[in-house]
Amino acid sequence: MFVLREFGEVRLIGEGTKRIKRELLEAKLPTIEYKADNNSVKATMFNDVSSRTNSLDSEAYRSLGEAVAFSLDDDERRIVNYVIEYKRINASEALRILSTTDWHAAYAKLQRLVQRNVLDFISKKHRDPKSHYVLHKPERSKHADA
């Protein structure tokens, strides 16, 4: 740590650890488990997948507003969180992250979000292989370039 600080890679010793602990606490995740020997320290962070709920992340919640955010079902929340993280989604990606194996059901979820002005559909032509959905922007045209 001292060498990294000398080379400007670290400002303060321990600042990263404190931030990680704070963010784990905010996310209601288990604390870090440390194991040390004479030559190393191993830090393990655990995912609490067994008790995780499918909620909207805070950025998605802010983007949508309270009324819309509370009206989304679990699959719609997955779609919105995916779009927030990756900036776009297509029907095949939606199928992969949803609780269905039916492409038409995934497509219907996307279309419902477009109808509710949660997503915008972006396409240049009919049957466009590059078509996709993005988070709705009121000033964006429904078929404009992304």
Secondary structure, DSSP 4 states (H G I P E B T S, - for coil): -HHHHHTTS-SSTTHHHHHHHHHHHHTT-PPPEEEE-SS-EEEE----GGG------HHHHHHH-HHHHHH--HHHHHHHHHHHHHS-B-HHHHHHHSS-S-HHHHHHHHHHHHHTTSEEEE-SSTT-TT-EEEE--TTS-TT---
